[in-house]
Amino acid sequence: MKNSLVPQIGNDTCVLNAWEDHEIELRRYLAHQLPDPHLVDDLVQEIFLKAIAQGKNFCTLENPRAWLFQVARNALIDSARLTKPTVPLPDDLIQEECDLAPVDALAECLPRVLAALSEEDSEILRQCDIEGMKQQAFADAHGLSLSAAKSRLLRTRQRMREWMIQNCQVRFDEAGSVCCHVSRTDT
């Protein structure tokens, strides 16, 4: 290793001398800290490259050993930050089906709601809330003012909410969010 690197770093023999003096000690230190010998090799190489990158500045260090060990500690910290601990999962692990959020589970109740509402209410909900039509476009298509369309949609949503509370037994938590409902196929 030493002979093949001499031409690459030129006249910076102080880097080579420090490396020769402390490489074994650095490797032992890292091997004591890390269980993976391949990671030890990677970090030793990284430290060596950082020393070479210092060039002439490395020669001006008062204590090259301390500098090398500081770089080694920093490399260990960086390695620990980047390493995500993993635990192998057993092969017989059963994947549970993902439960829908309570409000999303209400989708099964929606066809019954739309069928129970008046045609006018069902139409505005379908077009504005389900199909995404802009309220202004709905108002224009039905000869209404924007404020009339907004009022009609608001009243229709309130009737839908009341119907769902009564017929789908929707309940709300303290924050006003849907927490649960009873799924039924009749009504």
C-alpha positions in Angstrom: 0.0 0.0 0.0 2.7 2.4 0.9 4.8 2.1 -2.3 1.8 2.4 -4.6 0.7 5.7 -3.0 4.0 7.6 -3.0 3.7 8.8 -6.6 0.1 9.9 -6.1 0.8 12.2 -3.1 4.1 13.6 -4.4 6.3 15.3 -1.9 3.9 15.1 1.1 6.0 12.5 2.9 4.7 13.8 6.2 1.3 12.3 5.4 2.9 9.0 4.6 5.1 9.0 7.7 2.1 9.9 9.9 0.0 7.3 8.2 2.7 4.6 8.7 3.0 5.5 12.4 -0.7 5.5 13.2 -2.6 3.3 10.6 -2.5 0.2 12.7 -3.6 2.1 15.8 -6.5 3.7 13.9 -7.6 0.4 12.5 -7.7 -1.2 15.9 -9.6 1.8 17.3 -12.2 1.5 14.5 -12.4 -2.3 14.8 -13.2 -1.9 18.5 -16.0 0.5 17.7 -17.5 -1.3 14.7 -18.6 -4.9 14.2 -18.2 -4.9 10.4 -14.6 -5.3 9.2 -15.6 -4.0 5.8 -16.9 -0.8 7.3 -13.6 -0.5 9.2 -11.7 -0.7 5.9 -14.0 1.9 4.3 -13.4 4.3 7.2 -9.7 3.8 7.2 -9.6 4.6 3.5 -11.8 7.7 4.1 -9.4 8.9 6.8 -6.4 8.4 4.6 -8.0 10.3 1.7 -8.8 13.2 4.0 -5.2 13.3 5.2 -4.0 13.3 1.6 -6.5 16.1 0.8 -4.9 18.2 3.5 -1.7 18.2 1.4 1.0 20.6 2.8 -1.4 21.7 5.6 -1.0 18.2 7.1 2.7 18.8 7.5 2.0 21.9 9.6 -0.1 20.0 12.2 1.4 19.9 15.7 -0.1 16.5 16.5 -1.0 14.5 13.3 -2.1 11.5 15.5 -4.7 13.7 17.3 -5.9 15.0 13.9 -6.2 11.5 12.5 -8.1 10.3 15.5 -10.4 13.3 15.4 -11.2 12.5 11.8 -11.8 8.9 12.8 -14.2 9.9 15.6 -16.1 12.2 13.1 -16.2 9.4 10.5 -17.7 7.0 13.2 -20.3 9.6 14.1 -21.2 10.2 10.4 -21.4 6.4 9.8 -23.7 6.0 12.8 -26.0 8.7 11.6 -26.2 7.2 8.2 -26.7 3.6 9.3 -30.3 2.7 9.8 -30.7 -0.2 12.3 -32.6 -3.1 10.8 -34.1 -6.2 12.3 -34.8 -9.2 10.0 -38.5 -10.0 9.9 -39.6 -13.6 10.3 -40.7 -15.4 7.2 -44.1 -16.3 8.7 -45.1 -12.8 9.5 -48.6 -12.1 8.4 -49.3 -8.8 6.8 -52.4 -7.3 8.2 -54.7 -5.5 5.9 -54.5 -1.8 6.1 -57.6 -0.3 7.8 -59.1 2.7 6.1 -59.4 5.9 8.0 -63.0 6.1 9.4 -63.9 9.0 7.1 -62.7 7.0 4.0 -64.7 3.9 5.1 -67.8 6.0 4.8 -67.5 5.7 1.0 -69.5 2.4 1.2 -72.3 4.4 2.7 -72.2 7.1 0.0 -74.4 5.4 -2.6 -77.2 4.9 -0.1 -76.9 8.6 0.9 -77.1 9.8 -2.7 -80.1 7.5 -3.4 -81.9 8.8 -0.3 -81.5 12.5 -1.1 -83.6 14.4 -3.5 -82.5 14.5 -7.1 -81.5 18.2 -6.8 -79.4 17.5 -3.7 -77.8 14.4 -5.2 -76.9 16.3 -8.4 -75.1 19.1 -6.7 -73.2 16.7 -4.4 -72.2 14.5 -7.4 -71.1 17.4 -9.6 -69.4 19.7 -7.1 -68.0 17.3 -4.4 -67.5 14.0 -6.2 -66.7 15.1 -9.8 -64.9 18.3 -8.7 -67.0 20.8 -10.7 -66.4 24.4 -9.6 -69.3 26.0 -7.9 -69.3 28.9 -10.3 -69.6 26.4 -13.2 -72.5 24.7 -11.5 -74.2 28.0 -10.9 -73.8 29.0 -14.5 -75.1 25.6 -15.8 -78.2 25.8 -13.6 -79.0 29.5 -13.9 -78.1 30.3 -10.3 -76.0 33.0 -8.8 -72.7 31.9 -7.2 -74.1 32.7 -3.7 -77.3 30.6 -4.4 -75.2 27.6 -5.5 -73.0 27.9 -2.4 -76.0 28.1 -0.1 -77.6 25.1 -1.9 -74.4 23.1 -1.6 -74.0 24.0 2.1 -77.6 23.0 2.9 -77.3 19.8 0.9 -74.1 18.9 2.8 -75.9 19.5 6.1 -78.8 17.2 5.0 -76.3 14.6 3.9 -74.5 14.8 7.3 -77.7 14.4 9.2 -78.8 11.5 7.1 -75.4 9.7 7.6 -75.5 10.3 11.3 -79.0 8.8 11.5 -78.7 6.0 9.0 -75.0 5.1 8.9 -74.7 5.8 12.7 -71.7 8.0 12.1 -70.1 9.3 15.3 -67.6 12.1 15.8 -64.7 12.5 18.1 -64.0 15.6 20.3 -62.4 17.4 17.4 -65.4 16.9 15.2 -63.7 14.3 13.0 -65.4 11.1 12.0 -64.4 8.3 14.4 -66.6 5.4 13.3 -69.8 4.3 11.7 -71.9 1.2 11.3 -71.6 -0.4 7.9 -75.0 -1.7 6.7 -76.1 -2.9 3.3 -79.9 -2.2 3.8 -81.9 1.0 4.5 
